[in-house]
Amino acid sequence: MQTQPLPKLSVTDVLYSRQVWIYNLTFVVSGSDQLNDKCFLYTWNEAESGRGPNEICSALIDFLEKLEYNLLNSGKSVPTTLNLFSDSCSAQNKNQYTMMILLHYINYKSKVFKNINHFFPVRGHSYMPPDRVFGRIEKELNKKETIFSPQEYCTVFEKYATVNIYNKDFNVFVYKTSIKTIVKSKNDFKSTQQKVFTYIKGEHTVEIFKTYGGLLDKIEVVKRNGKLLSMTDNLIQLPKTNHLKLPKQKDVKNLVRFFEVPQHGKQFYEDIFQNSGNDEGPDENIALYESDDD
C-alpha cells in the first residue's frame, strides 16, 4: 500500500479562507495578581452557539454567581458594592439585555451585593485587565504552527485563567425572549452619552450618568405591566446551533485537506460540517435606544 501525500498549503489558501471563530469572554477580578482563580474565561465556538445577548448574559450570570460564592467562602469581609467595567460594544455589553439581566440579578439573585455600578470607559482610551490576559494567551498561541481543535485552545487558556467550557461548565439560556416581553421599547436618553449605569437592590429603575461623577437620571426600564421577578421564569436552555454559513464551511473543508486531523479534533469538524442553523443576524433592538444621529 502507498499513502497519498498531503497537498502543500500555501499562504494564499490561508489568507483567503474564512476560519472558525473560537469565542473567549474573560472576567478579571480587579486588584488581583491575575492568577487563575481570579480570571474567569468562558469559551465556545461558532459551531456551538453565537455571540449574542443569550450567550453574554448567561456567562455574566454564571460569573456573578461564582464570584459571590467565592466571596462568601473567603473568610474575609464581603463588599456590598460591585463595580463592573467593560467596553461600550452595543452588541454585547451596553444594551437593554445586559441592563435588564443586571437589574433582575441585583433584586432577586444577589446574596452579597446591594448595588452594581457598570462603568463604560472612554472608547479608545481604556486598557482593561482582561486585555493583559488576552495578550499572554495570544503570545503563546503565536508560537504554535497549527491548532486543530478547541481543546488545544483550552489547554493554553488553562494556563492563564479558570476556563468555563460551553455545555460543560456553563449553559446558555434564552434570556432574550423573556426580556423583550417586559423591557420598555423606548426611553428618552442616548446610550452613547452614558458613562455609568447603576442598579440598586429594591429599585426597579436604573440610574444613568453622563459623566463619571456627575448628576444622575433615574429611568423606568420595565413596562407598566411588566414583572421583573418573572423575567427568568420558565427559562429554557438554548440548543446547540451551528452558526457557520455554507461558504465558510466550504473554506474550512478546503483547508482541512492539507492536514491529517488528530483523533481529538474529528468530532469538532463533524459538528462544523453539519447544516448551519438559522442565524438571527443583527438584532435591530440590541442597543439601548440609540437615536439615528448617534
N, C-alpha and C positions, 0 to 999 in steps of 0.2 A: 504493500500500500504506500501511496505517496501523499503527503499532506500538502494541500494547496496553500502557498504562501499568501499572507495577507497583503492587500494593496497598500501602497505607501501614502501616508497622509500628507497633504500639502497645506501650506499656510492659507491658501485660498479657500480650501474646503472648510477650515475652521472659521475664517473671518466672515464668510458669507452664509454661515449656517446658524439658525436660531437654536439656542440651547435651553435646557430645562432650568427653571428657576428653583433654587433652594431658599426658602424664606428663613430669616433669622431675626426674631424680635427679642431684644435684650433689655432687662431691667437691672439697674445697679443701685444698691443701697448707698446713698451718698455719705461721704466722710469715712468710708471704709478703705481698707488696703486692697480692695478688689480681688480678694481671694475667692475661690469658687463658691463658698457658701454665702457670699454677698452679691453674686452676679447670677441672675436667673435668665437663662436663654431658652426661648421657645422656638421650635423649628418644625417645619413641614415643607413639602414640595408641591408644585402646582399640579401634579398628578393625583394629589390627595384633596386639596382644598384651595380656595382663592386667598386673597388678602384684603377682604372687605370688612365691614363692621362686625359680622358674626365672629370672624377669627380674632380680630383685635380685642373685642370686648370679652371674649371667652378667655383669652390669655391674660388680660388685665385682671379679671375677677379671680382667676386661679392664682396669680401672683399676689394679690392683696390678701387672699385667704392664707397663703403660705407665709407671707410676711407677718400677719397678725399671730399666727401660730408660733412662729419663732420668737416674736416679742414676748408673748405670754409665757413662754417656757425658757426665757433667757435668765430669769432670776434677777433682772435689773428693773429699774423704774421704767414704766411704759409711757411713751409720749402719747398725747391725745390729739396732736395736730400732724397731719400728713401733708408734706409738700411734694407735689409731682412736677417734674419738668419734662417737657417734650417739645419736639418741633411743631410747626404750625400746619403740617400736612392735613388738608381737609378730608382726604380720603381715609385717614387712619386715626388721627388724634383730635383734631379741632372740628368736631361735628356733633350733630344732635344725638347720635347714638352713644358716643363716649360720654357726653354730658348727662344723658338720662341714666346710663348704667352707673355712673358715679353718684348721682342723686339718689338712686334706689339703694346703692350699697351703703352709703353713709346713714340712711334712715332705717334700713331693715336688716342689714347683714353684719355691719361692723360691730365688733365687741370691744374694740380698743379706741378707735378714733372718734372724736367729737366734731371735727371739721376737716375738710380736704381743700387745699389750695392747689389749683392746677395752673402752673406758670408756662407761658409761651415766650421764650427768649426772642430777641430781635433777629429776624431772618438774616443769615449771612454773618452774624456776629456771635455765634454760640459754638462752643465745643464741649459737648457734654460727656460725662463718664462713660456711657456705652461706646462712644467713638473710640476710646482707648482700647476697649475690649475688641471692637471690630478690627482695629489696627493690628493688634497682636495676632488675631486669627488670620487676617489677610497675609501678614508677613510669613506665617508658616505655610499657608496654602500655596503661596507663590513658589515655594521650594519643590512642590510636587509636580511632576510632569504630567501624570494622568490621575484622574479621580473617577471611579466608575459608579459609585453609589452613594446615597445619603449616609449610610453607615460610616463611610470613610470621612465624611464631613464631621459627623458626630464625634468620631474619635479625636479630631482636632478640637472641636468645641469643648469637649470634656476637660481639656487641659486648662481652660480659662473661665469656665462657668459651670453652674449646675444646669444640666441640659434636661429640658422637658420635651419629649417627643410626642408628636401628634398621635392620638388614639392609643397612647401607652401611658404617658404621664399627665396628659390633659386631654379634654374633649372639647369640641366646638359645638356650640348650641345656637339655635335660631333666635337670636335676640332681635334681629332687625324687624321681623314681622310684628312682634308684640309691642315694640317701642313705637312703631308707626301708628298704632291704634290709640295711643294716649298722649303723644307729644303734639304740641301746638304746631301748626304748619307754618305760621309766620310770626315774626316778632319785629319790633321797630328798633333794631340795632344791627350794626355791621360787625360780623365776627372778626373780620380782618383788623378791626381797630382795637380789639380787646387784647389785653396782655395777661389777665388773670381771671379765672373762674373759681368761685368759692362755693362749697357745698357745706351746709351746717346741719347737724343731726336735729331732727324735729321740724325742719323747714322744707317745704316743697317748692321753694323758689331758689333761684341761682343768683348769686351776687357777681356782677361783672365789673371789671376795672379797665379803663383805657390806658392807665399808666401803672407802674409797679407800686406806687404809693399814693395814688390819687383817690378821688371820690368814687364811691360805688353806686351802682344802679342795681335794684332788685328787679328781676324779671320773672314773670309767670311762664313756665315752660310746659306745664301739664294742662291738657284740655279741661274745660269746665266740668265735664262729667267723667274725666279720665281718673283712673285709680292707680296711683303709683305702686301701691302694695301688690296689685295683681299683675304687675308687669312681667314677672318671672313665673307666674302660674302656668302650668302645663307646657313648660319648655320642652322642646324636642331636640334631639341630637341631630346636627347637620350631617347628612350622609356623605361618605367619601365620594368625591366627584373629580373626574379628570378634567382639568381646565386647559389641557394642551389642544390647540386647534390643529386640524389636519395638516396644514402646511408645516407647522413646527414638528409634528410627528414625522413627517417625511424627511425633514432635515436631520432629525436625530437618527432615523434609520440609516441615512446616508453616512453619518459619522460612525455608527456602531460597526459597520462593515470593515472598518480599519483596525478593529481591536478584537481580542479574544476576551469576552466578558467573563469575569470570575463568577463562581457559583453564587456568592453572596449578593451579586448585583442582578441576577437573572429575573427575580420577581419584580424588581424596580422597573425593568424595561418592559416586562409583560404588562404592568399597570399603565405605563406610558402609551402603549400602542392599543389600549382599549379605546373604544369610541369616546370622544370627548363629550362632556355633559353640556347642558345649556348654560353657557356663561351669561350671567346677568348683565355684564358690561357695566359702564359707569352709572352710578346712581345719581339721578338728577337732583335728588333731595339730600345728598350726602352732607353738604356743607351747612353750617349754622346760619341759614338765612342770608346768604350773600346777596348784595344788590348788584345790578347789572354793570355798575361803573367800577366795581372792585377789580 
